[in-house]
Amino acid sequence: MADEELKFARGDLASVMAAHNHVATWVNDFEKKYGSRPVYYGPLDRDAKKQRPLNLIYITKEPVFVHIYEPPADEDGGGQVLWFGLEPQLNEEEENIRRDLVETLLQEAPSAPTFTTDSEFETILGQMIDRYTILDSEANIGTRRRGRLWEIVGLDDKRVVVSETQRARLRYIIVRDLIKNGPLETLLSDEMLEDIHSVGLKHIHMDHKVFGTVASNIRFRERDTLARYLRSMSERIGRPVSDNNPIIDGALLDGSRINIIFSDDVSMLGPSFTIRKFAEETISITQLIQWGTMSSQVAAYIWLCLEYGMSVLVSGETASGKTTTLNAILPFIDHNVKIYSAEDTPEVKVAHKIWQRLVTRSSKNEDSSVEMFDLLKAALRSRPRYIIIGEIRGVEGATAFQAMQTGHPVIATFHASSIVKMIQRFTGDPINVPIRFFDNLNFAIFQEVTETNGNLVRRITGVDEVIGYNKHSDGVLTRGMFEWDPLKDKHYFRGMFQSHLLENKIAAQAGFANKRDIYDEMLRRASALDRMVNRDLTHYDDVFGLLNVYYNSGWETFDSAVDSWVSQKDR
C-alpha cells in the first residue's frame, strides 16, 4: 500500500481521476446527480469514520477504488452507508474486442507455456494479450500486413489496434474473469470488508471494519447468471454445488471462506452465498494487544500455557474473531516442534518449519471422502507435538479429547459463549465427551463482538482454567483467570496466586523451585510484549521472528532483540 500512498496524496482526487478514467467518470456522474464531490482519502484507516460529511474515496488495489457515501436522511438511501466499488469498465466496442481476445486466448491455450501458480498464469495472459493487440501509437497501417492477399497466404496481421488505456482495461477485465473473482473482485480486493452477504438478486451487503453494515452497488440481475457464477466458483474451489448438493463450504483463492446455498427450494429468495474474508497478512498477537482485544498479561499467560503444552479452546459466537485469535497465538508454540492441523476449510496459518496441513475432502463416494474424524485419527499416528483443529463442530470433538488424553496438546475453536455452555455442549449430543474426561482440556478463551465508545470491537471477555472433575458433584471445577470490564474496557487478572495451571503444571516444567515465581515470569513476558507494542512491532513476521529468537537463543538474546529489532514496516 505504500506505493499507492506515494502516488496519490490524501486530498488529491484530481490526480486519481487523471490516472484512472473509470474514477473520473464515476465522480463526474455522481456530482451531477447528487451535487457533491467526494474527497480522496487514500488508504483507509479507522479515523475515516470521523469524516463528515461521509463522502470519500479510498484505494484498495489499484486500479480498484471504493466510494463510501452516507446520503442525508431525506435523500434516497438515507440512513445507511453506501459502498460503491469502482473498477475499469468496458464500452460496447471494447467488450467485442474482449470476447474476440478471450476466444483467441482459449484457442492458443494448448500451446501456451505451462504454469503452476495464478501469478504465472496472469503473466502468461498479459503476454498473450500484448501479442494479439497493437497500440495505436505503433500501428502504421502502411506497413502492417493487411488485406485479402496477406489473408489468403495466412500472413495477415490480425492484431487489434487499441490505446494504452484500452489495453490496460482489457487486461484487468480478462484477468479478473479468468483468474480472479469475476464481478466480486472489487469486494474481495477490499481488506476492510469482513463478511459479504448475497441473497438472491438483492444488492450485496457487507460488514465493514470501519463503517459497520454497508450496502453495495453490486448485485446479480438474473438468476441464471448467478447460478452459473456459483457453479463456476464452486468447481474452482473443488466442491461442486448442484441441486443434489445444494450447501457447500470452501475456501477461495485468497483464503476467504465461502458458504453457498444453491437450490431455490432451500434458499427461497434464490441462490445465496456468504463470504468470510481474511486479511492477507495474519494478525499478530501484539496487534491484538494494541487494538485492545486482549491485554499483554492475557497474552503472556497464553504464551506460558502454549510453550508448556497446554490444550486450549478459543470459543465464542460467529464472527467474534476466534480464528484470528487462534492464528495470532500460534507463534507462542515452540518453533522447533511438529504441528499438525486438520480443517474443513483451510484457515489456520502456521509459520513453523514442520507443519503438516490436512483438509477434509467431500465426495459422493463415501469410500473416497475424508472426514475430520479421519484426519484426527491420522494425526495420532503421525507423531505431531501439537494438533490444531480449525473448528470443532461435532463428533470429532470426542477424538480431540482422546488426543489430549494421549498427551497431544490440542488447540481449536468452538462455538460457545461461556465455560458452562462449553461443557454442556461437549458432554451432550452429538459430541458426548464423558464429563470425567473434560479436565483433559486445560483452559478456554472466550471472545465476543461488543460495543465500546460507539464502536463495534472484538474483546476477549474471559479466560477460564479447567481444574478437574469433581466426582461428588459429578461436575467440572473451573476457575476464571481473566475478566474484561466493559465499562473501563480493561482486562483484569483474577488468577494471582490462584492459577492451577501456572502453579501445579507449568512452574515445575519451567524449573521454578518456588512455584509462585511463575507469576513473575508471566509479568516479565507481559512487559516484553508491551515493549514490542510500544515500538509498533505488530507485523506478524516481526512477532514470529522475535519469538524464534527466544526459542532458539534464549530469553536474554530475545530481550535484547526486542529493543533493537528493525520492523518489517521500516525495511
BELRAFEN-V200112 format. One record per residue. N is the residue number from 1. SS is DSSP state (hx for helix, st for strand, lp for the rest). PHI is phi in whole degrees, 0 to 359 (none if undefined). OMEGA is omega in whole degrees, 0 to 359 (* if undefined). Layout:
n->[N:N]
ss->[SS:SS]
phi->[PHI:PHI]
omega->[OMEGA:OMEGA]
This chain:
n->[1:2:3:4:5:6:7:8:9:10:11:12:13:14:15:16:17:18:19:20:21:22:23:24:25:26:27:28:29:30:31:32:33:34:35:36:37:38:39:40:41:42:43:44:45:46:47:48:49:50:51:52:53:54:55:56:57:58:59:60:61:62:63:64:65:66:67:68:69:70:71:72:73:74:75:76:77:78:79:80:81:82:83:84:85:86:87:88:89:90:91:92:93:94:95:96:97:98:99:100:101:102:103:104:105:106:107:108:109:110:111:112:113:114:115:116:117:118:119:120:121:122:123:124:125:126:127:128:129:130:131:132:133:134:135:136:137:138:139:140:141:142:143:144:145:146:147:148:149:150:151:152:153:154:155:156:157:158:159:160:161:162:163:164:165:166:167:168:169:170:171:172:173:174:175:176:177:178:179:180:181:182:183:184:185:186:187:188:189:190:191:192:193:194:195:196:197:198:199:200:201:202:203:204:205:206:207:208:209:210:211:212:213:214:215:216:217:218:219:220:221:222:223:224:225:226:227:228:229:230:231:232:233:234:235:236:237:238:239:240:241:242:243:244:245:246:247:248:249:250:251:252:253:254:255:256:257:258:259:260:261:262:263:264:265:266:267:268:269:270:271:272:273:274:275:276:277:278:279:280:281:282:283:284:285:286:287:288:289:290:291:292:293:294:295:296:297:298:299:300:301:302:303:304:305:306:307:308:309:310:311:312:313:314:315:316:317:318:319:320:321:322:323:324:325:326:327:328:329:330:331:332:333:334:335:336:337:338:339:340:341:342:343:344:345:346:347:348:349:350:351:352:353:354:355:356:357:358:359:360:361:362:363:364:365:366:367:368:369:370:371:372:373:374:375:376:377:378:379:380:381:382:383:384:385:386:387:388:389:390:391:392:393:394:395:396:397:398:399:400:401:402:403:404:405:406:407:408:409:410:411:412:413:414:415:416:417:418:419:420:421:422:423:424:425:426:427:428:429:430:431:432:433:434:435:436:437:438:439:440:441:442:443:444:445:446:447:448:449:450:451:452:453:454:455:456:457:458:459:460:461:462:463:464:465:466:467:468:469:470:471:472:473:474:475:476:477:478:479:480:481:482:483:484:485:486:487:488:489:490:491:492:493:494:495:496:497:498:499:500:501:502:503:504:505:506:507:508:509:510:511:512:513:514:515:516:517:518:519:520:521:522:523:524:525:526:527:528:529:530:531:532:533:534:535:536:537:538:539:540:541:542:543:544:545:546:547:548:549:550:551:552:553:554:555:556:557:558:559:560:561:562:563:564:565:566:567:568:569:570:571]
ss->[lp:hx:hx:hx:hx:hx:hx:lp:lp:lp:lp:lp:hx:hx:hx:hx:hx:hx:hx:lp:hx:hx:hx:hx:hx:hx:hx:hx:hx:hx:hx:hx:hx:hx:lp:lp:lp:lp:st:st:st:st:lp:lp:lp:hx:hx:hx:hx:hx:lp:lp:lp:lp:st:st:st:st:st:lp:lp:lp:lp:lp:st:st:st:st:st:st:lp:lp:lp:lp:lp:lp:lp:lp:lp:lp:st:st:st:st:st:st:lp:lp:lp:lp:lp:hx:hx:hx:hx:hx:hx:hx:hx:hx:hx:hx:hx:hx:hx:hx:hx:hx:hx:hx:hx:lp:lp:lp:lp:lp:lp:hx:hx:hx:hx:hx:hx:hx:hx:hx:hx:hx:hx:hx:hx:lp:st:st:st:lp:lp:lp:lp:lp:lp:lp:lp:lp:lp:lp:lp:hx:hx:hx:hx:hx:lp:lp:lp:lp:lp:lp:lp:st:st:st:lp:hx:hx:hx:hx:hx:hx:hx:hx:hx:hx:hx:hx:hx:hx:hx:lp:lp:lp:hx:hx:hx:hx:hx:hx:hx:lp:lp:lp:lp:st:st:st:st:st:st:st:lp:lp:lp:lp:lp:st:st:st:st:lp:lp:lp:st:st:st:st:st:lp:lp:lp:lp:lp:lp:hx:hx:hx:hx:hx:hx:hx:hx:hx:hx:hx:hx:hx:hx:lp:lp:lp:lp:lp:lp:lp:lp:lp:lp:st:st:st:st:st:lp:lp:lp:lp:lp:st:st:st:st:st:lp:lp:lp:lp:lp:lp:lp:lp:lp:lp:st:st:st:st:st:lp:lp:lp:lp:lp:lp:lp:lp:hx:hx:hx:hx:hx:hx:hx:lp:lp:lp:lp:hx:hx:hx:hx:hx:hx:hx:hx:hx:hx:hx:hx:lp:lp:lp:lp:st:st:st:st:st:lp:lp:lp:lp:lp:hx:hx:hx:hx:hx:hx:hx:hx:hx:hx:hx:lp:lp:lp:lp:lp:lp:st:st:st:st:st:lp:lp:lp:lp:lp:lp:lp:lp:lp:lp:lp:st:st:st:st:st:lp:st:lp:lp:lp:lp:hx:hx:hx:lp:st:lp:hx:hx:hx:hx:hx:hx:hx:hx:hx:hx:lp:lp:lp:lp:st:st:st:st:lp:lp:lp:lp:lp:lp:hx:hx:hx:hx:hx:hx:hx:hx:hx:hx:lp:lp:lp:st:st:st:st:st:st:lp:lp:lp:lp:hx:hx:hx:hx:hx:hx:hx:hx:hx:lp:lp:lp:lp:lp:lp:lp:hx:hx:hx:hx:hx:hx:lp:lp:st:st:st:st:st:st:st:st:st:st:lp:lp:st:st:st:st:st:st:st:st:st:st:st:st:st:st:st:st:lp:lp:lp:lp:st:st:st:st:st:st:st:st:st:st:st:lp:lp:lp:lp:st:st:st:st:lp:lp:lp:lp:lp:lp:hx:hx:hx:hx:hx:hx:hx:hx:hx:hx:hx:lp:lp:lp:lp:lp:lp:hx:hx:hx:hx:hx:hx:hx:hx:hx:hx:hx:hx:hx:hx:hx:hx:hx:hx:lp:lp:lp:lp:lp:hx:hx:hx:hx:hx:hx:hx:hx:hx:hx:hx:hx:hx:hx:lp:hx:hx:hx:hx:hx:hx:hx:hx:hx:hx:lp:lp:lp:hx:hx:hx:lp]
phi->[none:299:299:294:299:288:288:234:285:303:93:265:294:300:292:297:295:293:276:227:298:293:290:300:299:298:298:296:294:296:296:295:282:251:74:225:242:292:257:270:268:90:299:284:225:288:288:299:298:279:297:222:292:278:205:220:241:229:269:251:226:310:265:270:231:230:252:255:218:248:296:302:303:272:258:302:88:299:96:222:267:259:245:244:276:249:222:304:240:259:278:300:298:292:295:295:297:301:299:295:296:298:298:296:298:292:293:273:306:301:261:284:301:285:213:239:233:297:297:295:299:298:298:297:300:300:295:293:298:298:287:260:231:224:291:299:288:255:276:258:305:292:255:280:281:233:119:296:296:298:295:298:272:76:242:286:275:268:298:272:280:222:278:298:291:296:298:296:295:298:298:299:294:294:297:303:277:270:244:266:246:57:296:269:300:298:292:285:277:268:290:277:269:252:232:241:241:238:239:56:263:287:299:287:251:222:262:258:297:256:255:72:284:231:256:260:267:252:202:272:264:227:298:297:297:298:297:297:297:292:299:298:296:294:292:295:269:80:225:303:258:201:296:280:230:279:237:223:240:196:237:282:298:273:94:296:267:235:240:244:243:265:284:296:281:260:257:296:266:109:310:225:207:230:243:262:277:239:297:299:263:295:289:269:295:290:295:295:296:298:283:88:300:215:267:295:291:302:297:294:299:298:305:300:296:287:300:256:77:273:270:217:245:263:237:169:280:304:68:277:97:299:294:300:295:303:296:291:272:298:299:288:286:315:283:248:244:275:243:240:240:229:215:281:235:294:230:288:237:240:261:297:295:250:229:259:252:235:229:296:227:266:201:296:273:302:293:260:285:236:265:302:304:294:296:290:297:295:300:293:265:262:55:281:275:233:244:247:245:308:204:270:239:213:298:296:300:294:294:300:291:297:297:300:297:274:95:266:299:243:236:206:253:204:264:193:263:205:295:296:293:297:298:300:290:289:271:258:294:263:282:58:284:305:300:290:265:293:287:291:281:269:203:223:251:244:223:208:269:218:252:223:54:81:244:281:226:256:224:285:266:187:229:241:269:262:272:167:274:255:291:291:261:52:220:251:275:229:214:284:263:228:220:253:267:292:289:264:50:219:263:241:273:260:257:302:61:227:276:295:293:296:279:261:241:267:305:295:299:280:88:272:291:261:300:281:293:298:291:297:296:298:292:297:291:299:298:297:295:299:296:297:296:297:272:60:274:248:289:304:296:295:297:298:298:294:292:294:299:300:285:252:233:95:296:299:294:300:301:290:295:304:274:246:296:267:295:303:294:257:274]
omega->[182:180:180:179:180:184:182:180:177:181:184:179:182:180:178:181:179:182:186:184:182:175:180:179:180:183:181:178:180:181:178:184:188:177:178:184:179:173:176:184:186:172:187:170:186:177:181:180:182:183:178:355:182:184:188:176:175:182:173:174:183:15:183:176:178:175:177:183:175:182:173:185:182:182:177:183:180:181:177:177:182:180:179:176:182:179:179:179:178:172:185:180:181:178:176:177:180:181:180:180:181:178:179:180:180:178:183:185:182:181:180:178:178:180:179:181:177:178:177:178:180:178:179:178:179:179:179:177:178:183:184:173:176:181:181:178:182:187:174:186:183:183:179:179:181:177:187:183:178:180:181:183:175:182:181:181:183:182:181:179:179:172:180:179:177:179:179:179:180:180:181:184:182:178:179:185:184:185:188:194:176:184:179:185:180:179:186:177:182:182:179:177:179:180:180:185:177:180:179:183:179:174:182:175:181:170:186:183:182:190:180:180:180:177:184:174:186:173:172:186:180:181:181:179:178:181:179:181:181:175:181:181:181:177:180:180:175:179:186:179:179:177:178:179:194:183:178:172:179:181:176:185:181:180:179:180:178:172:181:171:197:192:180:181:173:176:192:180:179:180:184:176:175:179:173:183:175:180:179:177:178:179:183:178:179:175:178:176:181:179:182:178:175:175:177:178:176:181:180:176:179:179:179:183:182:178:184:165:177:176:185:170:173:192:178:180:179:177:179:178:184:183:177:179:179:180:183:184:184:176:176:177:176:186:184:181:180:177:180:178:179:186:168:178:185:180:181:180:183:180:181:184:183:182:176:186:180:182:178:178:177:180:175:177:183:182:181:177:176:183:178:178:180:181:181:174:178:180:183:180:187:173:172:173:180:175:179:178:182:179:173:182:187:189:179:178:178:178:177:178:174:178:177:181:181:176:177:174:180:177:185:172:184:179:174:186:181:181:179:180:178:180:179:182:181:183:178:177:3:187:172:171:177:187:180:178:189:181:169:170:184:179:181:177:180:187:178:171:182:181:178:180:178:181:173:182:174:181:166:186:179:172:184:173:172:185:179:179:177:185:180:179:185:180:182:177:178:179:179:179:180:172:182:177:184:181:180:184:185:177:180:177:181:187:181:182:179:185:176:182:184:186:190:181:189:185:181:178:182:175:179:177:174:187:181:173:180:179:175:178:178:181:177:179:177:179:179:178:176:178:177:179:181:177:180:174:186:176:183:181:177:181:180:180:179:178:174:175:180:185:181:183:176:188:187:178:177:182:178:182:179:183:184:185:177:184:174:181:184:181:*]
